Amino acid sequence: MVDQNPKNRLKPEQYASLKAEIAAPYRGLRQFFYIAFGASGFLGAFVFFFQVLAGRDVESALPSLALQVAIVSLMVFLWRWEQRQQQRPQSVKKP
């Protein structure tokens, strides 16, 4: 293996950050979308819940409410799955 030039070496924190990004690219972007879609679904569920509660257009509001609740549930599941993947120790492959 070739030794690196001492002035080109990365700090340990930088190296760990780059290694984590290589292991799971775009993790931060995915988590942003989970939060954004989850918040959107929550707001939609809030609106449709009160529409159903008021008894207005229940035939179309109830399926929409179910869809919004499913979206929020999916985003929570994906967020937790992402967190479990992040906490799982990476297996080291030796050639």
VMD Tcl script that builds the backbone (N, CA, C; Angstrom):
set m [mol new atoms 285]
animate dup $m
set s [atomselect $m all]
$s set {name element resname resid chain x y z} {
  {N N MET 1 A 0.819 -1.161 0.000}
  {CA C MET 1 A 0.000 0.000 0.000}
  {C C MET 1 A 0.873 1.237 0.000}
  {N N VAL 2 A 0.409 2.308 -0.596}
  {CA C VAL 2 A 1.168 3.546 -0.700}
  {C C VAL 2 A 0.832 4.430 0.499}
  {N N ASP 3 A 1.859 4.955 1.147}
  {CA C ASP 3 A 1.640 5.867 2.260}
  {C C ASP 3 A 1.186 7.217 1.726}
  {N N GLN 4 A 0.263 7.814 2.467}
  {CA C GLN 4 A -0.227 9.124 2.066}
  {C C GLN 4 A 0.771 10.196 2.474}
  {N N ASN 5 A 0.738 11.278 1.763}
  {CA C ASN 5 A 1.541 12.438 2.103}
  {C C ASN 5 A 0.981 13.009 3.411}
  {N N PRO 6 A 1.805 13.302 4.430}
  {CA C PRO 6 A 1.293 13.772 5.719}
  {C C PRO 6 A 0.412 15.013 5.623}
  {N N LYS 7 A 0.674 15.918 4.681}
  {CA C LYS 7 A -0.155 17.114 4.608}
  {C C LYS 7 A -1.499 16.851 3.923}
  {N N ASN 8 A -1.688 15.681 3.309}
  {CA C ASN 8 A -2.956 15.328 2.669}
  {C C ASN 8 A -3.843 14.466 3.556}
  {N N ARG 9 A -3.403 14.131 4.734}
  {CA C ARG 9 A -4.192 13.254 5.607}
  {C C ARG 9 A -5.411 13.973 6.152}
  {N N LEU 10 A -6.467 13.213 6.324}
  {CA C LEU 10 A -7.697 13.750 6.886}
  {C C LEU 10 A -7.698 13.579 8.394}
  {N N LYS 11 A -8.436 14.453 9.036}
  {CA C LYS 11 A -8.633 14.301 10.474}
  {C C LYS 11 A -9.513 13.073 10.681}
  {N N PRO 12 A -9.400 12.418 11.836}
  {CA C PRO 12 A -10.216 11.212 12.082}
  {C C PRO 12 A -11.717 11.464 11.952}
  {N N GLU 13 A -12.173 12.644 12.370}
  {CA C GLU 13 A -13.606 12.946 12.264}
  {C C GLU 13 A -14.042 13.056 10.804}
  {N N GLN 14 A -13.199 13.674 9.995}
  {CA C GLN 14 A -13.510 13.806 8.575}
  {C C GLN 14 A -13.523 12.437 7.897}
  {N N TYR 15 A -12.561 11.614 8.255}
  {CA C TYR 15 A -12.485 10.273 7.680}
  {C C TYR 15 A -13.714 9.455 8.061}
  {N N ALA 16 A -14.137 9.536 9.327}
  {CA C ALA 16 A -15.314 8.795 9.777}
  {C C ALA 16 A -16.568 9.289 9.054}
  {N N SER 17 A -16.663 10.596 8.855}
  {CA C SER 17 A -17.814 11.153 8.156}
  {C C SER 17 A -17.858 10.682 6.699}
  {N N LEU 18 A -16.719 10.692 6.032}
  {CA C LEU 18 A -16.666 10.221 4.644}
  {C C LEU 18 A -16.962 8.731 4.543}
  {N N LYS 19 A -16.471 7.975 5.495}
  {CA C LYS 19 A -16.723 6.533 5.502}
  {C C LYS 19 A -18.210 6.235 5.697}
  {N N ALA 20 A -18.866 7.002 6.580}
  {CA C ALA 20 A -20.304 6.827 6.806}
  {C C ALA 20 A -21.094 7.210 5.560}
  {N N GLU 21 A -20.660 8.242 4.855}
  {CA C GLU 21 A -21.357 8.664 3.633}
  {C C GLU 21 A -21.195 7.625 2.529}
  {N N ILE 22 A -20.058 6.995 2.476}
  {CA C ILE 22 A -19.841 5.940 1.482}
  {C C ILE 22 A -20.720 4.730 1.790}
  {N N ALA 23 A -20.853 4.413 3.070}
  {CA C ALA 23 A -21.659 3.258 3.471}
  {C C ALA 23 A -23.139 3.478 3.176}
  {N N ALA 24 A -23.625 4.706 3.335}
  {CA C ALA 24 A -25.041 4.994 3.117}
  {C C ALA 24 A -25.176 6.362 2.455}
  {N N PRO 25 A -25.036 6.411 1.143}
  {CA C PRO 25 A -25.118 7.710 0.467}
  {C C PRO 25 A -26.509 8.319 0.545}
  {N N TYR 26 A -26.565 9.627 0.649}
  {CA C TYR 26 A -27.804 10.412 0.662}
  {C C TYR 26 A -28.705 10.119 1.854}
  {N N ARG 27 A -28.144 9.659 2.964}
  {CA C ARG 27 A -28.967 9.356 4.143}
  {C C ARG 27 A -29.664 10.613 4.649}
  {N N GLY 28 A -28.944 11.712 4.727}
  {CA C GLY 28 A -29.548 12.960 5.202}
  {C C GLY 28 A -30.671 13.446 4.307}
  {N N LEU 29 A -30.494 13.312 3.007}
  {CA C LEU 29 A -31.537 13.708 2.068}
  {C C LEU 29 A -32.779 12.826 2.222}
  {N N ARG 30 A -32.563 11.530 2.375}
  {CA C ARG 30 A -33.700 10.623 2.575}
  {C C ARG 30 A -34.449 10.973 3.851}
  {N N GLN 31 A -33.719 11.256 4.929}
  {CA C GLN 31 A -34.370 11.588 6.186}
  {C C GLN 31 A -35.147 12.900 6.081}
  {N N PHE 32 A -34.622 13.846 5.311}
  {CA C PHE 32 A -35.358 15.084 5.085}
  {C C PHE 32 A -36.694 14.789 4.406}
  {N N PHE 33 A -36.687 13.924 3.395}
  {CA C PHE 33 A -37.928 13.581 2.705}
  {C C PHE 33 A -38.890 12.826 3.621}
  {N N TYR 34 A -38.375 11.968 4.496}
  {CA C TYR 34 A -39.247 11.274 5.447}
  {C C TYR 34 A -39.967 12.284 6.342}
  {N N ILE 35 A -39.232 13.278 6.810}
  {CA C ILE 35 A -39.841 14.291 7.673}
  {C C ILE 35 A -40.844 15.136 6.888}
  {N N ALA 36 A -40.470 15.554 5.690}
  {CA C ALA 36 A -41.350 16.411 4.888}
  {C C ALA 36 A -42.641 15.683 4.508}
  {N N PHE 37 A -42.521 14.454 4.025}
  {CA C PHE 37 A -43.722 13.707 3.636}
  {C C PHE 37 A -44.555 13.314 4.848}
  {N N GLY 38 A -43.896 13.003 5.948}
  {CA C GLY 38 A -44.625 12.679 7.173}
  {C C GLY 38 A -45.410 13.876 7.686}
  {N N ALA 39 A -44.793 15.059 7.657}
  {CA C ALA 39 A -45.489 16.270 8.096}
  {C C ALA 39 A -46.664 16.588 7.170}
  {N N SER 40 A -46.456 16.411 5.884}
  {CA C SER 40 A -47.535 16.649 4.931}
  {C C SER 40 A -48.692 15.684 5.166}
  {N N GLY 41 A -48.366 14.423 5.372}
  {CA C GLY 41 A -49.405 13.434 5.647}
  {C C GLY 41 A -50.133 13.718 6.948}
  {N N PHE 42 A -49.391 14.192 7.951}
  {CA C PHE 42 A -50.017 14.521 9.229}
  {C C PHE 42 A -51.003 15.672 9.075}
  {N N LEU 43 A -50.601 16.698 8.336}
  {CA C LEU 43 A -51.516 17.821 8.113}
  {C C LEU 43 A -52.753 17.389 7.329}
  {N N GLY 44 A -52.552 16.547 6.315}
  {CA C GLY 44 A -53.686 16.042 5.555}
  {C C GLY 44 A -54.611 15.193 6.413}
  {N N ALA 45 A -54.025 14.350 7.261}
  {CA C ALA 45 A -54.836 13.518 8.156}
  {C C ALA 45 A -55.625 14.394 9.130}
  {N N PHE 46 A -55.002 15.453 9.606}
  {CA C PHE 46 A -55.670 16.390 10.516}
  {C C PHE 46 A -56.901 16.995 9.849}
  {N N VAL 47 A -56.739 17.456 8.626}
  {CA C VAL 47 A -57.842 18.085 7.898}
  {C C VAL 47 A -58.950 17.072 7.620}
  {N N PHE 48 A -58.577 15.903 7.106}
  {CA C PHE 48 A -59.598 14.913 6.760}
  {C C PHE 48 A -60.268 14.334 8.001}
  {N N PHE 49 A -59.547 14.253 9.113}
  {CA C PHE 49 A -60.159 13.760 10.356}
  {C C PHE 49 A -61.288 14.685 10.790}
  {N N PHE 50 A -61.018 15.978 10.751}
  {CA C PHE 50 A -62.057 16.910 11.172}
  {C C PHE 50 A -63.170 17.025 10.140}
  {N N GLN 51 A -62.881 16.734 8.900}
  {CA C GLN 51 A -63.942 16.684 7.891}
  {C C GLN 51 A -64.874 15.503 8.167}
  {N N VAL 52 A -64.295 14.371 8.501}
  {CA C VAL 52 A -65.101 13.190 8.842}
  {C C VAL 52 A -65.859 13.439 10.133}
  {N N LEU 53 A -65.191 14.047 11.107}
  {CA C LEU 53 A -65.826 14.332 12.392}
  {C C LEU 53 A -67.014 15.273 12.233}
  {N N ALA 54 A -66.906 16.226 11.302}
  {CA C ALA 54 A -68.000 17.164 11.048}
  {C C ALA 54 A -69.102 16.527 10.199}
  {N N GLY 55 A -68.824 15.378 9.587}
  {CA C GLY 55 A -69.826 14.699 8.782}
  {C C GLY 55 A -69.955 15.265 7.387}
  {N N ARG 56 A -68.940 16.000 6.928}
  {CA C ARG 56 A -68.979 16.601 5.600}
  {C C ARG 56 A -68.303 15.690 4.593}
  {N N ASP 57 A -69.018 15.318 3.567}
  {CA C ASP 57 A -68.462 14.544 2.456}
  {C C ASP 57 A -67.665 13.331 2.951}
  {N N VAL 58 A -68.290 12.547 3.806}
  {CA C VAL 58 A -67.626 11.420 4.466}
  {C C VAL 58 A -67.185 10.363 3.451}
  {N N GLU 59 A -67.932 10.177 2.376}
  {CA C GLU 59 A -67.603 9.140 1.390}
  {C C GLU 59 A -66.245 9.372 0.738}
  {N N SER 60 A -65.864 10.613 0.531}
  {CA C SER 60 A -64.562 10.877 -0.079}
  {C C SER 60 A -63.495 11.223 0.960}
  {N N ALA 61 A -63.909 11.720 2.111}
  {CA C ALA 61 A -62.940 12.110 3.138}
  {C C ALA 61 A -62.370 10.899 3.864}
  {N N LEU 62 A -63.153 9.855 4.053}
  {CA C LEU 62 A -62.682 8.676 4.793}
  {C C LEU 62 A -61.551 7.940 4.070}
  {N N PRO 63 A -61.662 7.671 2.771}
  {CA C PRO 63 A -60.517 7.048 2.077}
  {C C PRO 63 A -59.282 7.958 2.060}
  {N N SER 64 A -59.504 9.256 1.953}
  {CA C SER 64 A -58.381 10.185 1.974}
  {C C SER 64 A -57.708 10.190 3.348}
  {N N LEU 65 A -58.502 10.119 4.385}
  {CA C LEU 65 A -57.952 10.029 5.745}
  {C C LEU 65 A -57.123 8.760 5.900}
  {N N ALA 66 A -57.634 7.650 5.399}
  {CA C ALA 66 A -56.897 6.391 5.485}
  {C C ALA 66 A -55.574 6.470 4.726}
  {N N LEU 67 A -55.600 7.112 3.569}
  {CA C LEU 67 A -54.373 7.280 2.789}
  {C C LEU 67 A -53.350 8.128 3.539}
  {N N GLN 68 A -53.796 9.216 4.150}
  {CA C GLN 68 A -52.882 10.088 4.891}
  {C C GLN 68 A -52.294 9.368 6.107}
  {N N VAL 69 A -53.096 8.593 6.790}
  {CA C VAL 69 A -52.603 7.825 7.939}
  {C C VAL 69 A -51.592 6.778 7.465}
  {N N ALA 70 A -51.844 6.160 6.320}
  {CA C ALA 70 A -50.900 5.183 5.773}
  {C C ALA 70 A -49.578 5.854 5.399}
  {N N ILE 71 A -49.635 7.055 4.857}
  {CA C ILE 71 A -48.410 7.780 4.493}
  {C C ILE 71 A -47.603 8.108 5.737}
  {N N VAL 72 A -48.269 8.588 6.775}
  {CA C VAL 72 A -47.565 8.900 8.020}
  {C C VAL 72 A -46.949 7.627 8.604}
  {N N SER 73 A -47.695 6.538 8.590}
  {CA C SER 73 A -47.182 5.268 9.109}
  {C C SER 73 A -45.968 4.792 8.318}
  {N N LEU 74 A -46.033 4.910 6.999}
  {CA C LEU 74 A -44.909 4.509 6.152}
  {C C LEU 74 A -43.674 5.357 6.433}
  {N N MET 75 A -43.849 6.650 6.596}
  {CA C MET 75 A -42.709 7.526 6.869}
  {C C MET 75 A -42.088 7.225 8.230}
  {N N VAL 76 A -42.918 6.925 9.229}
  {CA C VAL 76 A -42.392 6.551 10.551}
  {C C VAL 76 A -41.617 5.246 10.441}
  {N N PHE 77 A -42.176 4.277 9.709}
  {CA C PHE 77 A -41.485 3.001 9.523}
  {C C PHE 77 A -40.140 3.198 8.827}
  {N N LEU 78 A -40.132 3.973 7.744}
  {CA C LEU 78 A -38.885 4.198 7.014}
  {C C LEU 78 A -37.866 4.951 7.865}
  {N N TRP 79 A -38.310 5.923 8.659}
  {CA C TRP 79 A -37.401 6.658 9.539}
  {C C TRP 79 A -36.758 5.713 10.554}
  {N N ARG 80 A -37.580 4.876 11.183}
  {CA C ARG 80 A -37.035 3.938 12.177}
  {C C ARG 80 A -36.113 2.919 11.531}
  {N N TRP 81 A -36.457 2.464 10.356}
  {CA C TRP 81 A -35.607 1.504 9.652}
  {C C TRP 81 A -34.257 2.124 9.330}
  {N N GLU 82 A -34.298 3.375 8.898}
  {CA C GLU 82 A -33.064 4.105 8.593}
  {C C GLU 82 A -32.205 4.261 9.851}
  {N N GLN 83 A -32.845 4.557 10.971}
  {CA C GLN 83 A -32.097 4.710 12.223}
  {C C GLN 83 A -31.481 3.382 12.668}
  {N N ARG 84 A -32.222 2.289 12.502}
  {CA C ARG 84 A -31.670 0.965 12.859}
  {C C ARG 84 A -30.494 0.606 11.965}
  {N N GLN 85 A -30.582 0.949 10.683}
  {CA C GLN 85 A -29.478 0.675 9.766}
  {C C GLN 85 A -28.246 1.492 10.144}
  {N N GLN 86 A -28.463 2.685 10.626}
  {CA C GLN 86 A -27.355 3.561 11.000}
  {C C GLN 86 A -26.677 3.055 12.263}
  {N N GLN 87 A -27.439 2.502 13.193}
  {CA C GLN 87 A -26.871 2.035 14.455}
  {C C GLN 87 A -26.234 0.659 14.344}
  {N N ARG 88 A -26.607 -0.089 13.325}
  {CA C ARG 88 A -26.044 -1.426 13.130}
  {C C ARG 88 A -24.568 -1.301 12.771}
  {N N PRO 89 A -23.707 -2.048 13.443}
  {CA C PRO 89 A -22.278 -1.974 13.099}
  {C C PRO 89 A -22.044 -2.523 11.692}
  {N N GLN 90 A -21.214 -1.829 10.960}
  {CA C GLN 90 A -20.896 -2.239 9.598}
  {C C GLN 90 A -19.955 -3.436 9.644}
  {N N SER 91 A -20.241 -4.444 8.847}
  {CA C SER 91 A -19.366 -5.599 8.787}
  {C C SER 91 A -18.126 -5.245 7.985}
  {N N VAL 92 A -17.006 -5.668 8.498}
  {CA C VAL 92 A -15.731 -5.355 7.854}
  {C C VAL 92 A -15.368 -6.515 6.956}
  {N N LYS 93 A -15.153 -6.211 5.668}
  {CA C LYS 93 A -14.794 -7.255 4.700}
  {C C LYS 93 A -13.283 -7.227 4.496}
  {N N LYS 94 A -12.677 -8.349 4.676}
  {CA C LYS 94 A -11.233 -8.478 4.450}
  {C C LYS 94 A -11.005 -9.284 3.180}
  {N N PRO 95 A -10.125 -8.809 2.289}
  {CA C PRO 95 A -9.865 -9.567 1.052}
  {C C PRO 95 A -9.039 -10.801 1.316}
}
mol reanalyze $m
mol bondsrecalc $m
mol representation Tube
mol addrep $m
